[in-house]
Amino acid sequence: MRRGAGGSVTAPGALAWLLAWLVAALVLIPVVWVVLRAAAADRDIWRLVADPRTLRLLANTLLLALAVTAAAVILAVPMAWLTTRSDLPGRRFWTVALAVPLAVPSYLGAYTIIAALGPRGMLQQLAGRFLGLERLPDLYGFGGAALALTLFSYPYVYLTVRGALLRADPALEEASRSLGHGPLATFLRVVLPNLRPAIASGALLVALYVFSDFGAVSFMQFETFTRAIYTQYLAAFDRTYGAVLSLLLVACTALVLAGEAWTRGRARHDRVGPGLQRTPAVVSLGRWRVPALIFCGMVTFLGIGLPLIVVFYWLFLGSDPLGWSLARQALGNSLLAGALAAVATVLMALPVARVAARSPSPWARVVESASYVGYALPGVVVALGLVFFGIHAAWPLYQTLTMLIFGYVVLFLPQAVGALRSSFLQINPHLEEAARTLGAGSGRTLRTVTLPLLGPGAAAAAALVFLTTIKELPATLLLGPTGFRTLATVVWSTTSEVFYGRAAPAALVLMMVSFLSVAFLLADARPGALWAPWTARRGRRRHDAAGGDGGLVPRRAQAV
């Protein structure tokens, strides 16, 4: 907290602290209500914790998270290296193409996989016509869920690792090569150990994504905590057991967070060379160039090509006129919800980001950590907590657009805090002090100095929140007003009823809007800085506007 000349707290600083504590309290509401509801459970409910079904749900959830995380790392690390260190043909194209699967929601990806590769899918129809095959192997269950979640979550690891490679000091690799180590030995002994923090951060995001996923596991008919919680919410009159399952899922999340902190350890890799960044030497792939292209092409096809092919197939061959009507209505609702969520989240993130960036107080860490609760909790848990809160304490808001937007804010506040905190760190405080010295008041300094400099960070934060909002499914299903259809819920409901042609227009529109949002984030930016909500809060190093990164990273990438 900054102080004036006499040691008193300045008005902007005091207001920021007050608002930051208020935001932290609001974010904790869903967790508090889930805990209260679970604490009210009788002994019979708690005996269900040791029930074989509950233990099976626990094993399924942890096994799926482990498999998807491992597969995402195995896919993403080589791709990040190929697009930063090798002479891979078309590196600029692959840089963007390999990140675009992030725009495809997992439930939409699962639907396209089933429609294309399932027992009665497009491939089976072709195989039956030309090869006489009546049925392809079943994709449902663990294998299908792991495939879908891996294909549409690996960009979390790819972007973080690629960003780490772009910032790494090439002197370490050059020293290894000068000692006679080949490219593979250098990668294993020098590059990979230095990538451990980035891999851990990306793997954490993937694991949390798996914990929060509801659509893909539902389409693939694989029982996890999120699917069981949603089913319990719909089918049971007493939702206490759902609260108990939610607490178990929170415990799994806490376990993953602790594991990520232990894996990351105290690793810190500074540049050993001079302050200016040097471009690392490009490694020639030689005979591995063709296999590398095939590898990147296959991943891109499965992550982007296959969903587009399936959607256009159903759009032109089985399109239902009702689908376009549903898509138009849902598009307006999605844009409205996304815009409101983006504005509300950025506004609530501003005081938290200012306190986190400008105050050395331990309480700043407390406030910032509280704001990250929504990112660490699955959406179904947050939504269930707000359902309890709405029914018992805020019934006028229950199943209203206000409650839905509040749920989005709780879930996606960390994304905005991470982006705005990075922007605050890039603003030299002396600029604001100079404005006040010249007679500008606090309000004028905020309008003329601080907010313009925060512009790139605020725009990136809003775009990121908008992107994740229009893709969000479980919280929208639980909290949305009656009859309030979004693109996500239309795709979910129509594909659940096997009306693929009716789902195609909404699926296409959802993908196009998501692609535009990702393009905005990737434009004029180095992919890899997009997922700073977890990494930005780790270090406390200040980057002044005059110094920063030496102009190496575009302002939008710096902001996010």
FENDABEL-V397173 format. One record per helix or strand. SS is the DSSP state (2 for helix, 1 for strand). FROM is the first residue (numbers start at 1). TO is the last residue. Records with the same first field share a line. If there is no record, write none. Layout:
BEGIN
SS = FROM-TO ; FROM-TO
END
This chain:
BEGIN
1 = 3-3 ; 9-9 ; 86-86 ; 283-283
2 = 11-27 ; 29-39 ; 43-50 ; 52-85 ; 91-103 ; 106-117 ; 122-130 ; 142-151 ; 154-167 ; 170-178 ; 183-194 ; 196-212 ; 215-219 ; 225-235 ; 240-264 ; 286-317 ; 321-358 ; 362-371 ; 373-376 ; 379-392 ; 395-397 ; 401-426 ; 429-437 ; 442-471 ; 474-479 ; 487-496 ; 500-522 ; 532-535 ; 555-559
END
